[in-house]
Amino acid sequence: MQEKQSIEQDFGENGEIDVLREAALDAGIKVKLPPKDSGAYNRLYSAAKRYSDAVHKDITGTYGGGMILQRERREAHHELCKILFGTDYGNTSAPDIKMASNFAHLLAGREQYVQ
């Protein structure tokens, strides 16, 4: 029965898959996520994509501005921690930081970066 409940939670009111909820479940995040189509939901989605994009550019070397890229990466990771856990990056536990990172990569379709 518990498996059925978690699967049903992946769907929104109109039967569409809630990609944030699905990525959070896959990453092991057990916090209440913002409602779909809310400003907080959109900020979380944006921060996750920006973080994963910055990591990808760093790893693949497709971005020449190292300092700018590192700042973008840190800002996005900080925002992820704030939205998901209510803490800034510096006050977030190592396991939660890892879950936030994995969440971002799962959402962006970059499973190869999940740790």
C-alpha positions as CSV (number, residue, x, y, z in Angstrom):
1,M,0.0,0.0,0.0
2,Q,2.8,2.4,0.8
3,E,4.3,2.0,-2.7
4,K,0.9,3.0,-4.3
5,Q,0.8,6.1,-2.1
6,S,4.2,7.3,-3.2
7,I,3.4,6.7,-6.9
8,E,0.2,8.6,-6.6
9,Q,2.1,11.6,-5.0
10,D,4.0,11.9,-8.3
11,F,0.9,13.1,-10.1
12,G,-0.7,16.5,-9.9
13,E,-4.4,17.3,-9.7
14,N,-4.9,16.8,-13.4
15,G,-2.9,13.6,-13.7
16,E,0.3,15.2,-14.9
17,I,3.6,13.9,-13.5
18,D,5.1,16.3,-10.9
19,V,8.7,16.2,-11.9
20,L,10.0,18.0,-8.8
21,R,8.2,15.5,-6.5
22,E,9.5,12.6,-8.6
23,A,13.1,13.9,-8.5
24,A,12.8,14.6,-4.7
25,L,11.6,11.0,-4.0
26,D,14.4,9.6,-6.1
27,A,17.0,11.7,-4.3
28,G,15.6,10.7,-0.9
29,I,14.3,14.1,0.0
30,K,11.4,13.8,2.4
31,V,10.4,17.5,2.9
32,K,7.1,19.1,1.8
33,L,7.7,20.6,-1.6
34,P,6.0,23.8,-2.8
35,P,2.7,23.4,-4.6
36,K,3.0,22.9,-8.3
37,D,2.7,26.2,-10.4
38,S,3.5,28.3,-7.3
39,G,6.3,30.9,-7.3
40,A,8.4,28.8,-4.9
41,Y,7.9,25.7,-7.1
42,N,9.2,27.6,-10.1
43,R,12.2,29.0,-8.1
44,L,13.1,25.5,-6.9
45,Y,12.9,24.2,-10.5
46,S,15.0,27.1,-11.8
47,A,17.7,26.7,-9.0
48,A,18.0,23.0,-9.6
49,K,18.4,23.5,-13.4
50,R,21.0,26.3,-12.9
51,Y,23.0,24.2,-10.4
52,S,23.1,21.1,-12.6
53,D,23.9,23.2,-15.7
54,A,26.8,24.8,-13.9
55,V,28.2,21.5,-12.7
56,H,27.8,20.1,-16.2
57,K,29.6,23.1,-17.8
58,D,32.4,22.7,-15.2
59,I,32.9,19.0,-15.7
60,T,32.7,19.2,-19.5
61,G,34.8,22.4,-19.8
62,T,32.2,24.0,-22.0
63,Y,32.3,27.3,-20.1
64,G,35.3,29.6,-20.0
65,G,34.5,31.9,-17.0
66,G,35.6,29.8,-14.1
67,M,35.0,32.3,-11.3
68,I,31.6,33.3,-12.7
69,L,30.7,29.7,-13.1
70,Q,31.7,28.8,-9.5
71,R,29.6,31.8,-8.2
72,E,26.6,30.6,-10.2
73,R,27.0,27.1,-8.9
74,R,27.3,28.2,-5.3
75,E,24.3,30.6,-5.5
76,A,22.1,27.9,-7.1
77,H,23.2,25.4,-4.5
78,H,22.5,27.9,-1.7
79,E,19.1,28.6,-3.1
80,L,18.3,24.9,-3.3
81,C,19.2,24.4,0.4
82,K,17.1,27.4,1.4
83,I,14.0,26.2,-0.5
84,L,14.3,22.5,0.3
85,F,15.6,22.6,3.9
86,G,15.1,26.1,5.1
87,T,18.8,26.6,5.8
88,D,21.6,28.3,4.0
89,Y,24.3,26.2,2.4
90,G,26.7,26.7,5.3
91,N,24.2,25.5,7.9
92,T,22.9,22.5,5.9
93,S,24.1,19.0,6.8
94,A,26.4,17.2,4.4
95,P,23.8,14.5,3.7
96,D,21.2,17.2,2.9
97,I,23.7,19.0,0.6
98,K,24.3,15.8,-1.3
99,M,20.5,15.1,-1.6
100,A,20.0,18.7,-2.9
101,S,22.8,18.1,-5.5
102,N,21.4,14.7,-6.5
103,F,17.9,16.2,-6.7
104,A,19.1,18.9,-9.2
105,H,20.9,16.4,-11.4
106,L,17.9,14.0,-11.4
107,L,15.6,16.8,-12.4
108,A,18.0,18.0,-15.1
109,G,18.3,14.4,-16.5
110,R,21.9,14.1,-15.6
111,E,21.9,10.9,-13.6
112,Q,25.6,10.4,-14.4
113,Y,26.4,13.1,-11.8
114,V,24.3,11.6,-9.0
115,Q,26.5,10.4,-6.1
